[in-house]
């Protein structure tokens, strides 16, 4: 599922053009311009990073979740038809309460059954969640009763743990680092003491409820060497990152394993 965020506010001329375009091109839409422009204003958010996105959007508009799930499962059927094996992993974002995941997972599973029946194909799939809200980390045991995998969204988890905006924090984070208030920019290298503690707690509680739970992280932290080493020690199964960071991440992961093996040898 894709997070949907607000675009910059449209000008009056852009709103009029949008209203004209939608009246002409969207089948069945016959709302007048005033109603459409009012709706645009209703959807405006002052703090969209804490707003109507992720699973919240899917709960308000389940057709969005169902559309995206259908696209995933239809694509899986197409791949299977070519003789290849695929196991889709559907990740519900921004979950903070297990009931949010239950709600969205029910839509995903219903769509999967419909697609498999219509295409005459059976396939395995997983429904999991992104742990990016501190409450999700604290209640990871409950969430793991529903989630078949975790992926830590450490960008949002860092924002919500520190109360920093990733878009605005550059105004002061350089000074924080220069004056040693913080050892490093927490959006570059994971904050082991705070954000890392939440990750370790969630891994422990999640696997306590679901042994063997697959756990990883996604985001830029996944390609930063110190963060990769932390993920190895925290027991994560994988990291994912931007393509250009993959060679660095692979090297960092290999070094973390070797250092761990060397430490084990020394202790013996």
N, C-alpha and C positions, 0 to 999 in steps of 0.2 A: 504494500500500500504506500502511496506517495503522500508526503506531507505537502499541503497546499498552503502557500503563504500569500499575503496580500501584495499586489503590485502597487507601485506609487499611485497616489490618488490622481484620477483623471481630471483633465480640465473640462470646463463646461462644453467646449466645442467637441472634445473627444466623447463626452457622454452623449451628446446629440447624435454624433456619427454612429456610435455603438447602438443607440436606440433605433436609428434608421436602418442600420444593417440587420439587426436581429428581427425587426418587423418584416424585413424583406426575405430573409434567408432561413429562418427557423420555422419548420412546419408546425402549425398548430399554435404558434405564439401570437396572440392578438392583443397583448397588453398595450395600453397607451404609453406614450413617452413619460408622463409624470409618474406613473406607477413603476416603470422600469428604473427611472432615476432615483426614486425613493428607495428601491431595493438596493441599488448600488450603495447608497448612504448607509443603509441598515447593516450591510456587510463590512463596512469600514471598521477597522480595529485600531486602537491607540497603541497596543502592545501585541502585535500579531505573534511574536515568538512565544507568548504565553496564551495565545488565543485559540481560535476555532480551527484547529488543524489536527493532523494525526487521527487517532481513534475517535476523537471528539467529533470530527467532521463525519466519520463513518457512522457514528451513532445517530447524528442528526439527519444524515442523508445516506441510509443504508444502500441505496442504489449505486453510490460511488464505490463502496466496498465490493458489492456484487459485480460491478462492471470490471473492476481490476482483477478480482479473483477469476472471473470467467476468462479474461484475456490470458492469464497465467495457465489455466487448465486447458484451454483450447490449444495454446502453444505446446503444452506437454503432449497432447494427443497427436499434434502434427509431427513432433519429434519421434514419438513411439511408432507412428506409421512409417517412418523411414528406417525402422529396425534398431533404433537406439533406445537405451534405458535412461530414464530421467526420473528424479525424485524432487518435485518442486518443494520449496520451503517458503511458506507464506508468512511474512513477518508483520505483525500489527504494531504500529509505532505509538509512542507517547503514552503507553499504558501506565496508570498510577494505581489502579485498583483492579483486583481480579475480575470483578463483574464487568468492567469494560472489555476485558479480553474474552470473557464468556460470550458477551453480546456479539462481538465481531467474529469470533471463531465460529459461532453458529451459522452466520451468513456464509462464511467461506466454505464450511463443510456442506451446507445445503447446495451451494452452487457446484461443488465438486461432484456430488451425486448426480445432479441434473446433467452436467456435461458428460460424465462417464456413461450414463444411461443413453443419452442421445447419440454419442459417438461409438458406443459399443466397445469401450476400452476400459480396462481397469488399471489403475496405477496407484502407487504409494505416494503420499505427500505428508508434509509436516506443517503444523501451524504453531508458530512461536511468537515471541515478542521482542521488542527492543527495550532494554532497560536503560532509560534515559531520564527518569523522574526519580528523585531520591526515595519517595514513598515506595516505589516498585522495588528498589534495592532492599529496603527494610522489610518488606513483606514478600520477599522472593520465594519463601517456602509456599505460601498460598498461591502465588502466581504460577509456580512450577507444577502445581496440581493440574493446571490447564495448559500450560505452555510446553511444547515438545522440544524447544530449544530457546536459548537466550542469545541475544547479540547486544552488547553494550554500546549505546550511542554516546560516546564519551564527550562529544561536543556539547550536546544539550545537558548531559549529566554535570559537566563542569560549570556550565552557565547557571544551572539551578542550584548547585551546591554552594557556589561562591556568591550567587546573586549578581554575577557579572553578565553583561551583554557582550556576546562575541563580536557584534558589529560595532560597538562603541568603546569597548575596553581599551583599545589601542591608544586612546587619549591619555591614559594614566599607567598602563601596564609597563611601559618602558621605564618609567621612573621607579616603579615598584621593584623591577629587576635591578636597575642600576644602584638603588639604595639598599639592596639586599632585604627588602621587605618580603619579597618572594624570591626563591632560589632560581626560578625560571618562569617563563610565561606558561600558565597552566593550560592554555589552548594549543601550545606547541609540545610540551612534555607533560605527561600525566602527573597530577598532584597526588603522589603516593599516599601521603599522610591523611588526606581528606577524601578526595574522589576515589583513590585507590582502596581506602578502607571500605567504602561502600561497595566497590566491585568485589572485594574479597568476601564481604559479608553475604552478598547476593549469590556468589558461587557456592559458598558453604551451605547456605539455607536452601538454595535451589536444588543442589544435588542431595541434600538431606531428604527432600521430599520426592525427588525423582533421580535415583542413582543413575549415573551415566549420562546425565543431561549434557547435551552438546552446548558449549559456551564459547563465544568469541567476542571480538569488538570490531566495529567498523568506523571509519573516519580517519582523520589525519594522524591521530595518535598511533594508528596501526602501522605507520611507516617511520616512526621516530625511534631510534635505537634504544634509548633508556626506557621508553614506554613498552617496547616489545619485550625487553628483558623482564620488566615488571609483570607483563601478561603471562610470560612463561612461568614465573615463580607463583603467580596467583592460580595456576592450573587451567588457564584457558586453552582451548583446542586449536584456535586459529586467530589470526588477525587479518583484516582486509583494509585496503588503503587505495589511494590513487595509483593508477598504473605506473607513473614515473617513480613512485616510491617503492615499488615491489622489490627491486634488487637490494635496496638498503634493508628492507624488512626481512628478506630471506637471510641476508648476511647476519643481521642482528639476532635473528632467531637461532641460527646455527651457533653463533658465539655464546648465546645464553645457555644452550644445551651443553656445549663443551665446558663452560665454566661450572655448570652444575655437576657434571660428571667429574671434573677435576676436584671440586670441593668434596664430593663423596669419597673419592679415592684418598684424599688427605685425611679425612675423618677415620677411615678404616686403618 
